[in-house]
Amino acid sequence: MLSMYSMPDVWLGIVAGGVLGCIGLWAVLYALAKVPFSALGGKPGKQLWSVLFMIPVPFLLALAPSPASWIIALVWLAVAPSAATILYFGPKTAKWGKTIGFNAIYAVIALIVYWLVVTYV
């Protein structure tokens, strides 16, 4: 099961999914609240963490038959970054529901990009 991590398209999907998920979330936040690019999409640290949270996705997708595995991966990508934001990175006053909701946008975009890369590259 872990041999999937030896395939270049999986790593390309991980990186592309993380980066484009972060930029996609910024685009939504910009449309809703005029959040500047430098606050989210333009921060190398946020891009890095977006990619790091994608690393377990291939493993999670292999755990259960579809669509359950996609739901597991979606929950991971919505909840794990939210927990990291609220418990470590801040702001500590962020609301769980709103943070998970925004990270769910990142999750959907990141999973779509990952699927497109591993399917068509």
Secondary structure, DSSP 8 states (H G I E B T S, - for coil): -GGGGG-HHHHHHHHHHHHHHHHHHHHHHHHHH---GGGTTT-HHHHHHHHHHHTTHHHHHHHSSTTHHHHHHHHHHHHHHHHHIIIIIS-TT--HHHHHHHHHHHHHHHHHHHHHHHHH-
